[in-house]
Amino acid sequence: MFLLAPILSFLKLIPWWVYVLAAILAWGGYQKALATHRATELATQAQKVAQSREKALADALVESSRRAAAQTKVVRDAEQSKIVAVGAAASAAAAADSLRQQLESDRSARAANDPGFAIAGSAASSPIGMLAIVLGQCVSRVQVLAEYADISRISGKACVQAYNSLSVK
């Protein structure tokens, strides 16, 4: 109590507005410290958000590049398959032409050796001639169907591969 009395008498000498001013200044200091702390937290959060946004953007770019490369590969493979199919169709057509020529040469040879065969007339009236005509019609129809089937198979396979390449891995 002995020390408290001189302090209280000294405090009575200070005007009341000084106390108010000190309280206002203390409150302002507290608010400034709080604002600085919050600004630091906000800057940290903004940095984390920016980093996660950059990572997401990089991941999206990598995924887009992967998908584009996969699509390009699918198209390239489909074109290669079409080239192979066209080559196979050409070799099949050549084999059919060779068979047709062989049948025609057999018919000509038979007509030269058998006078009764030659009198019969056109190639359509002879069994070998009829076989050559039927073979020619079958080959042309089968070629059309084979080409359609090849293109459909290659296109369907390319479509499935393109779809699968777009899935996230």
HELIX and SHEET records of a PDB file:
HELIX    1   1 LEU A    4  LEU A   13  1                                  10    
HELIX    2   2 TRP A   16  ASN A  113  1                                  98    
HELIX    3   3 PRO A  115  ILE A  119  1                                   5    
HELIX    4   4 ALA A  123  SER A  125  5                                   3    
HELIX    5   5 PRO A  127  LEU A  166  1                                  40    
END                                                                             
